[in-house]
Amino acid sequence: MARGQFYLDKSNAKLAGVCSGLADYTGVDPLWVRIATVLLTLFVSFITIPMYIVAALIADKKPFSHYSEVEEERQLRRIQRRRKKHHVHAELSDIDRRVAEMERHYSSSNPRLAAEIDSLR
């Protein structure tokens, strides 16, 4: 029984969300859809791999309005973790840049210090 438009379901995704989106679309448990996909790929045809890739590239992501509250919370936590990881990476890059600037400043004004720093590398 179709529930409307097919969307990639990132809240239950293992790879791109195609199988979980198909499971949501048909009302079947995602585990069974994944098992069927693997079995089709192994025993019937390898056409499922290109079809999966095409579906992952073409299909729209499931809008937040279609998620349950639990799924929405899970998605928001995932987004926050990604942002936090990006923020930490940006801070570390900034620290590296500032340390390199300090090293360049002190080594350019003190040739003996520059030689010592080069000997440590």
VEXKOL-969196 format. One record per residue (C-alpha): residue in one letter; z, y, x. Coordinates in steps of 0.5 Angstrom, whole numbers, plus 2048, in hexadecimal, padded with zeros to 3 digits. Layout:
N
aZYX ...
# end
This chain:
121
m800800800 a7FE806803 r80280C803 g7FD812805 q7FA81480B f7FB810812 y800813817 l80281181E d80981081D k80D812824 s814811821 n813809822 a80D809827 k80D80582D l807808830 a80380D82C g80680B825 v7FF808822 c803801820 s80980581D g80480A819 l800804816 a807800814 d809807811 y80280780E t80280080B g80A7FF80A v80A7FA80F d8107F9814 p80D7FC81B l80F7F581E w80A7F181A v8057F681B r8067F6823 i8067EF823 a7FF7EE81F t7FC7F3824 v7FE7EF82A l7FC7E9827 l7F57EC825 t7F47EF82C l7F67E882F f7F37E382B v7ED7E6827 s7EA7EC82A f7EC7F282F i7E87F782A t7F07F9828 i7F17FC82F p7EB80182E m7ED802827 y7F4803828 i7F280982D v7ED80C829 a7F380C823 a7F880F828 l7F381582A i7F0816823 a7F681581E d7FB81B81D k80281B81E k80781A818 p809821816 f811822816 s81182280F h80F81B80E y815819812 s81B81680F e82281A812 v823815817 e81C81481A e81C81C81A e82381C81E r820817823 q81A81B824 l81E822825 r82281E82A r81C81C82E i81982382E q81F826830 r820821836 r819822838 r81A82A838 k82182983C k81D824841 h81882A842 h81D82F842 v82182B848 h81A82A84C a81983184B e82083384E l81F82E854 s818831855 d81B838855 i82183685A d81C83385F r81783985F r81D83D860 v820839866 a819839869 e819840869 m82084186C e81E83C871 r817840873 h81B847873 y820844878 s81B84087C s81784687D s81C84B87F n81F846884 p81B841888 r82083D88B l82283B884 a81B83A882 a81A835888 e821831885 i81E83187E d81882E881 s81B829885 l81F82687F r81982587B 
# end
